[in-house]
Amino acid sequence: MNVLAVNAMLAGPGLVPFMGEGSRMVLCDGAQPIDGGALTTIIAAAVLAVPAGSAADGALTLVQANPDGDLATATGIPTWGRVERADGTWIAYYSVSGPSGSGQVKVTVENPPPGDPEAKIYQGGTFFISEVKIGG
């Protein structure tokens, strides 16, 4: 498909307006459910800005609402996640891993305790999204 057409579908009137206020990027542990299934333990969730991102080169780049980050809600190692609207309607699922893994989203932890597994997030820690692109 033409990249200009993809940009139009993503940016407007498309996915970005559909996401609306309160959409978020969620990281969870455990097994990924079927599409639309219940979330497992939410390790971290980043509330997305309004608009939730921008489209260019056939990809949607997500933007976090709070530049100071969001707090992790549980301690654990995320294995999957999804982008969802404020009402919980799922938009996209993705796999999660540490930098050396094969996840579609890579989690990097700054200054982890010695011996900690890659991508382990701690409850109350600050969670930032740096660059998350959908498509492209």
Sequence and secondary structure as in RCSB ss.txt:
>XXXX:A:sequence
MNVLAVNAMLAGPGLVPFMGEGSRMVLCDGAQPIDGGALTTIIAAAVLAVPAGSAADGALTLVQANPDGDLATAT
GIPTWGRVERADGTWIAYYSVSGPSGSGQVKVTVENPPPGDPEAKIYQGGTFFISEVKIGG
>XXXX:A:secstr
  HHHHHHHHHSSSHHHHH TT EEEEE S   STT     EEEEEEEEEEEEEEETTEEEEEES TT EE  S 
B   EEEEE TT  EEEEEEEE TTS  SEE   SS  TT  TT B TTSEE     EEE 
